Amino acid sequence: MLSLRILAIVFAALALNGCAATPSPIVSEWRNPAYSSGSFRRIVVGGLGEEASVRRNFEDEFVAQLRLAGIDASPSYRVISDDEKVDETNLKQAAQKAGADGAIFARLIKVEQKTQYGPAYFPNTSFGIFGSNAGAIWQGPGAAPSVYRYNEYVSETTLYDIPKNEVVWTGTVKTTEPENVRTAIKSYVDTVIKTLQEKNLIRKTF
């Protein structure tokens, strides 16, 4: 069991050698056919997780990138305290109180342990935002091929229309354990925002 239950949408998919981050892949998505384009004046962003610092970093990065794209945005931690549960219902209520007409919500769907075999490595234990020992590499006897076990996370990010109480878009992302949390957050957020822009679901409002 993971020592920290933190939302998976903050992570970018990394190469298994842990050397570089690549954009998080959106493996599946759904778009409300009733929306040809979006014109949200303000969006509240919410991320799941018990680790307050990760949630705040994720929300701050999302807000920063939305504002750079010309969209007013606000993090949910300003209206939902760190000791409160951040779920779909609470986020929608918080968005209404904040006078927002849109909300972006992220949740973890499942975690699967994967195994990869490769060249021998010296022993190493990773420590990431999911906690220690989430992935480990060790060297077998006589420089035998190494065994690399890691967690694969499937998460979902959803854009809501608050006044209509409707889902506008939802995307499923599959990622692996990152080494650099901030880089992973930035890459993930960048991928989601660019996807929404390409589909004209968010657009500049100021």
NORGIFEN-V603081 format. One record per residue. RES is the residue in three letters. PHI is phi in radians with two decimals (NA if undefined). OMEGA is omega in whole degrees, 0 to 359 (NA if undefined). NEAR is the number of other ideal C-beta (glycine too) atoms within 10 Angstrom. Layout:
res=RES phi=PHI omega=OMEGA near=NEAR
res=RES phi=PHI omega=OMEGA near=NEAR
This chain:
res=MET phi=NA omega=182 near=5
res=LEU phi=-1.20 omega=180 near=13
res=SER phi=-1.33 omega=178 near=11
res=LEU phi=-2.26 omega=177 near=14
res=ARG phi=-1.69 omega=186 near=15
res=ILE phi=-2.07 omega=185 near=25
res=LEU phi=-1.07 omega=185 near=25
res=ALA phi=-1.34 omega=186 near=30
res=ILE phi=-1.18 omega=179 near=29
res=VAL phi=-1.51 omega=187 near=32
res=PHE phi=-1.89 omega=171 near=29
res=ALA phi=-1.60 omega=177 near=25
res=ALA phi=-1.18 omega=181 near=22
res=LEU phi=-1.95 omega=171 near=22
res=ALA phi=-1.09 omega=186 near=10
res=LEU phi=-1.15 omega=175 near=15
res=ASN phi=-1.42 omega=174 near=12
res=GLY phi=1.25 omega=186 near=18
res=CYS phi=-1.61 omega=185 near=8
res=ALA phi=-2.61 omega=179 near=11
res=ALA phi=-1.69 omega=174 near=19
res=THR phi=-2.20 omega=182 near=11
res=PRO phi=-0.97 omega=180 near=12
res=SER phi=-1.16 omega=181 near=27
res=PRO phi=-1.41 omega=172 near=13
res=ILE phi=-1.58 omega=188 near=14
res=VAL phi=-1.46 omega=176 near=11
res=SER phi=-2.75 omega=180 near=12
res=GLU phi=-2.71 omega=177 near=14
res=TRP phi=-2.41 omega=180 near=12
res=ARG phi=-2.20 omega=178 near=15
res=ASN phi=-1.14 omega=183 near=16
res=PRO phi=-1.13 omega=180 near=6
res=ALA phi=-1.34 omega=182 near=9
res=TYR phi=-1.82 omega=174 near=18
res=SER phi=-1.57 omega=177 near=9
res=SER phi=-2.80 omega=180 near=9
res=GLY phi=-2.00 omega=179 near=22
res=SER phi=-2.51 omega=183 near=14
res=PHE phi=-1.28 omega=179 near=24
res=ARG phi=-1.39 omega=181 near=12
res=ARG phi=-2.64 omega=182 near=18
res=ILE phi=-2.15 omega=174 near=26
res=VAL phi=-1.75 omega=184 near=29
res=VAL phi=-1.89 omega=179 near=27
res=GLY phi=-2.29 omega=178 near=27
res=GLY phi=-2.21 omega=180 near=28
res=LEU phi=-1.43 omega=174 near=23
res=GLY phi=2.49 omega=178 near=22
res=GLU phi=-1.48 omega=181 near=15
res=GLU phi=-1.53 omega=186 near=19
res=ALA phi=-1.06 omega=183 near=12
res=SER phi=-1.13 omega=180 near=12
res=VAL phi=-1.22 omega=178 near=21
res=ARG phi=-1.02 omega=181 near=24
res=ARG phi=-1.15 omega=178 near=17
res=ASN phi=-1.10 omega=179 near=19
res=PHE phi=-1.09 omega=182 near=31
res=GLU phi=-1.13 omega=179 near=26
res=ASP phi=-1.10 omega=180 near=15
res=GLU phi=-1.15 omega=179 near=21
res=PHE phi=-1.09 omega=180 near=29
res=VAL phi=-1.08 omega=181 near=22
res=ALA phi=-1.06 omega=182 near=14
res=GLN phi=-1.24 omega=176 near=18
res=LEU phi=-1.13 omega=180 near=24
res=ARG phi=-1.17 omega=176 near=13
res=LEU phi=-1.11 omega=178 near=9
res=ALA phi=-1.46 omega=178 near=16
res=GLY phi=1.49 omega=181 near=11
res=ILE phi=-2.13 omega=179 near=24
res=ASP phi=-1.17 omega=183 near=15
res=ALA phi=-2.64 omega=181 near=21
res=SER phi=-2.57 omega=178 near=20
res=PRO phi=-1.37 omega=182 near=21
res=SER phi=-1.21 omega=183 near=26
res=TYR phi=-1.16 omega=177 near=20
res=ARG phi=-1.34 omega=180 near=13
res=VAL phi=-2.12 omega=176 near=19
res=ILE phi=-2.16 omega=185 near=20
res=SER phi=-1.18 omega=183 near=10
res=ASP phi=-1.12 omega=182 near=12
res=ASP phi=-1.58 omega=176 near=7
res=GLU phi=-1.65 omega=178 near=12
res=LYS phi=-1.32 omega=177 near=9
res=VAL phi=-1.72 omega=177 near=24
res=ASP phi=-2.25 omega=185 near=13
res=GLU phi=-1.02 omega=182 near=14
res=THR phi=-1.15 omega=180 near=9
res=ASN phi=-1.09 omega=181 near=16
res=LEU phi=-1.16 omega=179 near=26
res=LYS phi=-1.09 omega=179 near=18
res=GLN phi=-1.12 omega=179 near=14
res=ALA phi=-1.13 omega=179 near=22
res=ALA phi=-1.12 omega=178 near=26
res=GLN phi=-1.10 omega=180 near=16
res=LYS phi=-1.13 omega=181 near=11
res=ALA phi=-1.43 omega=180 near=16
res=GLY phi=1.31 omega=180 near=11
res=ALA phi=-1.56 omega=176 near=24
res=ASP phi=-1.89 omega=178 near=18
res=GLY phi=-2.47 omega=177 near=25
res=ALA phi=-2.54 omega=175 near=26
res=ILE phi=-2.03 omega=187 near=30
res=PHE phi=-2.23 omega=181 near=26
res=ALA phi=-2.17 omega=178 near=27
res=ARG phi=-2.57 omega=177 near=18
res=LEU phi=-1.50 omega=180 near=17
res=ILE phi=-1.66 omega=180 near=12
res=LYS phi=-2.80 omega=178 near=9
res=VAL phi=-2.25 omega=178 near=16
res=GLU phi=-2.21 omega=177 near=10
res=GLN phi=-1.54 omega=181 near=10
res=LYS phi=-2.03 omega=178 near=12
res=THR phi=-2.27 omega=177 near=8
res=GLN phi=-2.25 omega=178 near=13
res=TYR phi=-1.87 omega=181 near=10
res=GLY phi=-2.76 omega=179 near=12
res=PRO phi=-1.06 omega=182 near=10
res=ALA phi=-1.22 omega=176 near=14
res=TYR phi=-2.29 omega=172 near=16
res=PHE phi=-1.28 omega=182 near=8
res=PRO phi=-0.99 omega=179 near=9
res=ASN phi=-2.71 omega=176 near=13
res=THR phi=-2.06 omega=183 near=11
res=SER phi=-1.47 omega=172 near=18
res=PHE phi=-2.37 omega=182 near=12
res=GLY phi=-2.25 omega=183 near=21
res=ILE phi=-1.29 omega=174 near=22
res=PHE phi=-1.60 omega=181 near=23
res=GLY phi=1.90 omega=182 near=15
res=SER phi=-1.33 omega=177 near=12
res=ASN phi=1.11 omega=177 near=13
res=ALA phi=-1.19 omega=176 near=21
res=GLY phi=-2.53 omega=180 near=23
res=ALA phi=-2.55 omega=176 near=15
res=ILE phi=-2.12 omega=176 near=21
res=TRP phi=-2.45 omega=184 near=14
res=GLN phi=-1.69 omega=179 near=16
res=GLY phi=-1.37 omega=180 near=12
res=PRO phi=-1.02 omega=178 near=6
res=GLY phi=1.13 omega=179 near=6
res=ALA phi=1.01 omega=177 near=10
res=ALA phi=-1.20 omega=179 near=11
res=PRO phi=-0.93 omega=182 near=12
res=SER phi=-1.43 omega=175 near=19
res=VAL phi=-2.06 omega=182 near=15
res=TYR phi=-2.02 omega=177 near=20
res=ARG phi=-1.84 omega=182 near=14
res=TYR phi=-2.56 omega=179 near=21
res=ASN phi=-1.71 omega=175 near=17
res=GLU phi=-1.92 omega=186 near=15
res=TYR phi=-1.93 omega=176 near=24
res=VAL phi=-1.97 omega=183 near=16
res=SER phi=-2.21 omega=182 near=24
res=GLU phi=-2.33 omega=176 near=18
res=THR phi=-2.05 omega=185 near=28
res=THR phi=-2.25 omega=174 near=17
res=LEU phi=-1.83 omega=182 near=25
res=TYR phi=-1.96 omega=167 near=25
res=ASP phi=-1.65 omega=186 near=18
res=ILE phi=-1.20 omega=180 near=22
res=PRO phi=-1.01 omega=181 near=11
res=LYS phi=-1.53 omega=183 near=12
res=ASN phi=0.95 omega=182 near=9
res=GLU phi=-2.23 omega=173 near=12
res=VAL phi=-1.42 omega=179 near=15
res=VAL phi=-1.63 omega=182 near=23
res=TRP phi=-2.72 omega=173 near=22
res=THR phi=-2.47 omega=181 near=16
res=GLY phi=-2.28 omega=179 near=22
res=THR phi=-1.81 omega=184 near=16
res=VAL phi=-2.11 omega=177 near=25
res=LYS phi=-1.98 omega=184 near=18
res=THR phi=-2.36 omega=176 near=23
res=THR phi=-2.16 omega=184 near=22
res=GLU phi=-1.07 omega=180 near=22
res=PRO phi=-1.57 omega=172 near=23
res=GLU phi=-1.70 omega=180 near=15
res=ASN phi=-2.01 omega=185 near=15
res=VAL phi=-1.11 omega=184 near=19
res=ARG phi=-1.12 omega=178 near=11
res=THR phi=-1.12 omega=180 near=15
res=ALA phi=-1.13 omega=179 near=24
res=ILE phi=-1.06 omega=182 near=24
res=LYS phi=-1.04 omega=181 near=20
res=SER phi=-1.14 omega=181 near=22
res=TYR phi=-1.12 omega=182 near=28
res=VAL phi=-1.07 omega=180 near=26
res=ASP phi=-1.03 omega=180 near=16
res=THR phi=-1.11 omega=182 near=21
res=VAL phi=-1.14 omega=182 near=22
res=ILE phi=-1.12 omega=179 near=18
res=LYS phi=-1.09 omega=178 near=13
res=THR phi=-1.11 omega=180 near=16
res=LEU phi=-1.15 omega=178 near=25
res=GLN phi=-1.19 omega=180 near=15
res=GLU phi=-1.07 omega=180 near=8
res=LYS phi=-1.59 omega=178 near=17
res=ASN phi=1.06 omega=180 near=12
res=LEU phi=-1.57 omega=170 near=20
res=ILE phi=-2.31 omega=180 near=26
res=ARG phi=-2.62 omega=186 near=14
res=LYS phi=-1.01 omega=180 near=9
res=THR phi=-2.07 omega=176 near=15
res=PHE phi=-2.61 omega=NA near=7
